């Protein structure tokens, strides 16, 4: 445990001291985003555009996270145990890419539909059966969505197979 904490501290310090625009806390055995990190990063959060929290054990991501990283463009949360996102994710007005692959979502995180800048959504390897197809395809910037390895219902499969302005990856025999 002490080694994991030290690893997180090293990565945060490197981000602050080197003025990086990204924060990588992947493979740190995190179960949530540590509150202490908000304090350490408070002077540089506007400069951070990419956050990677992949390969952890996170069950939730707090509303405070999105309120702190207001200039976030890319968020990688793949390989965690998330089942939902906070409603304030819709306030991430600069977010272009979100990776939620290999989590525990059973319902499409609909607040993503309220982010006009979102270009890429990766939801591969979850347990989603339905997606709000009409709203999804009305998203102005959406270019790519990965729904592979989700047990999509028959109506959803039919809807995603029709031509759209964005590329949709899905498993037809789900």
C-alpha positions as MATLAB code, in Angstrom:
seq = 'XXXXXXXXXXXXXXXXXXXXXXXXXXXXXXXXXXXXXXXXXXXXXXXXXXXXXXXXXXXXXXXXXXXXXXXXXXXXXXXXXXXXXXXXXXXXXXXXXXXXXXXXXXXXXXXXXXXXXXXXXXXXXXXXXXXXXXXXXXXXXXXXXXXXXXXXXXXXXXXXXXXXXXXXXXXXXX';
ca = [
       0.000    0.000    0.000;
       2.793    2.433    0.911;
       4.436    1.739   -2.438;
       1.203    2.581   -4.279;
       0.861    5.875   -2.368;
       4.493    6.762   -3.106;
       3.940    5.980   -6.786;
       0.919    8.315   -6.933;
       2.879   11.061   -5.133;
       5.817   10.735   -7.566;
       3.577   10.996  -10.603;
       1.695   13.998   -9.242;
       4.909   15.801   -8.310;
       6.317   15.163  -11.780;
       3.176   16.635  -13.348;
       3.402   19.771  -11.193;
       7.186   20.290  -11.358;
       7.519   19.591  -15.079;
       4.393   21.555  -16.007;
       2.956   18.595  -17.895;
      -0.424   18.803  -19.577;
      -1.220   15.222  -18.615;
      -1.615   13.240  -15.428;
      -1.118    9.485  -15.566;
      -2.296    7.577  -12.499;
      -2.845    4.276  -14.283;
      -2.015    1.030  -12.494;
      -1.884    2.710   -9.081;
      -4.419    0.455   -7.319;
      -6.760    3.425   -6.801;
     -10.307    2.776   -5.616;
     -11.168    6.472   -6.024;
      -9.452    9.721   -6.979;
      -7.572   10.801   -3.833;
      -8.849   14.074   -2.321;
      -5.306   15.140   -1.485;
      -4.492   15.216   -5.198;
      -6.971   18.048   -5.744;
      -5.036   20.210   -3.271;
      -1.622   19.432   -4.740;
      -2.774   20.084   -8.302;
      -4.965   23.133   -7.624;
      -2.478   25.546   -9.236;
      -2.020   23.503  -12.413;
      -5.427   21.932  -13.154;
      -6.169   24.416  -15.942;
      -3.049   23.152  -17.746;
      -4.003   19.481  -17.492;
      -5.784   18.290  -20.621;
      -5.309   14.520  -20.348;
      -5.981   12.314  -17.314;
      -5.360    8.579  -17.340;
      -6.838    6.545  -14.507;
      -6.816    3.218  -16.362;
      -6.163   -0.185  -14.821;
      -7.204    0.733  -11.302;
     -10.044   -0.470   -9.083;
     -12.174    2.669   -9.170;
     -15.865    2.158   -8.415;
     -16.819    5.835   -8.678;
     -15.443    9.059  -10.014;
     -16.522   12.065   -7.989;
     -18.281   15.197   -9.137;
     -15.347   17.119   -7.671;
     -13.073   15.539  -10.311;
     -14.969   17.183  -13.175;
     -15.288   20.450  -11.269;
     -11.504   20.513  -10.791;
     -10.272   19.439  -14.225;
     -12.258   22.018  -16.170;
     -10.015   21.963  -19.260;
      -9.969   18.197  -19.632;
      -9.889   17.014  -23.250;
      -9.127   13.306  -22.818;
     -10.122   10.971  -20.002;
      -9.062    7.331  -19.858;
     -10.928    5.250  -17.288;
     -10.673    1.844  -18.950;
     -10.259   -1.301  -16.848;
     -11.909   -0.099  -13.657;
     -15.209   -1.171  -12.049;
     -17.306    1.914  -12.790;
     -21.065    1.513  -13.180;
     -21.978    5.171  -13.738;
     -20.606    8.679  -14.153;
     -21.670   11.722  -12.133;
     -24.146   14.044  -13.835;
     -21.539   16.830  -13.853;
     -19.612   14.972  -16.561;
     -21.924   16.950  -18.874;
     -20.103   20.113  -17.728;
     -16.818   18.870  -19.251;
     -17.141   21.343  -22.096;
     -13.714   20.595  -23.611;
     -13.847   16.782  -23.422;
     -13.155   15.187  -26.814;
     -12.225   11.597  -25.917;
     -13.483    9.305  -23.172;
     -12.425    5.690  -22.717;
     -14.770    3.682  -20.496;
     -13.891    0.251  -21.911;
     -13.867   -2.798  -19.662;
     -15.872   -1.373  -16.792;
     -19.228   -2.477  -15.357;
     -21.670   -0.170  -17.143;
     -25.057   -1.811  -17.754;
     -26.684    1.452  -18.849;
     -25.317    3.877  -21.428;
     -24.007    6.957  -19.549;
     -26.509    9.398  -21.059;
     -24.884   12.547  -19.658;
     -22.171   11.995  -22.297;
     -24.798   13.019  -24.852;
     -24.750   16.532  -23.385;
     -21.071   17.140  -24.221;
     -21.021   18.909  -27.600;
     -17.243   18.522  -28.085;
     -17.171   14.734  -27.583;
     -15.654   13.027  -30.642;
     -14.754    9.556  -29.347;
     -16.529    7.234  -26.903;
     -15.130    3.804  -26.064;
     -17.552    1.561  -24.170;
     -16.177   -1.792  -25.314;
     -16.485   -4.677  -22.885;
     -19.317   -3.443  -20.682;
     -22.829   -4.875  -20.172;
     -24.848   -2.297  -22.084;
     -27.961   -3.609  -23.841;
     -29.450   -0.364  -25.198;
     -28.137    2.960  -26.406;
     -30.102    6.143  -27.132;
     -29.421    5.898  -30.860;
     -31.222    9.038  -32.036;
     -29.610   11.273  -29.403;
     -26.217    9.666  -29.944;
     -26.266   10.385  -33.651;
     -27.404   13.951  -33.033;
     -24.139   14.711  -31.206;
     -22.422   17.400  -33.299;
     -18.777   16.305  -32.940;
     -19.107   12.516  -32.540;
     -16.877   10.647  -34.994;
     -16.328    7.236  -33.385;
     -17.991    4.995  -30.817;
     -16.923    1.506  -29.803;
     -19.679   -0.742  -28.471;
     -17.954   -4.086  -29.082;
     -18.476   -6.867  -26.560;
     -21.695   -5.426  -25.157;
     -24.892   -7.510  -25.166;
     -26.802   -5.008  -27.325;
     -30.474   -5.842  -27.808;
     -31.899   -6.589  -31.257;
     -33.429   -3.120  -31.787;
     -30.176   -1.395  -30.886;
     -28.191   -3.679  -33.195;
     -30.564   -2.882  -36.057;
     -30.312    0.860  -35.390;
     -26.500    0.949  -35.271;
     -26.213   -0.992  -38.529;
     -27.818    1.785  -40.543;
     -25.422    4.372  -42.027;
     -24.513    7.334  -39.799;
     -22.045   10.217  -39.858;
     -19.785    8.518  -37.308;
     -18.007    5.178  -37.221;
     -19.640    2.626  -34.933;
     -17.879   -0.526  -33.834;
     -20.087   -3.283  -32.479;
     -20.278   -7.053  -32.225;
     -23.187   -8.270  -34.335;
     -23.421  -11.673  -32.680;
     -23.623  -10.344  -29.126;
];
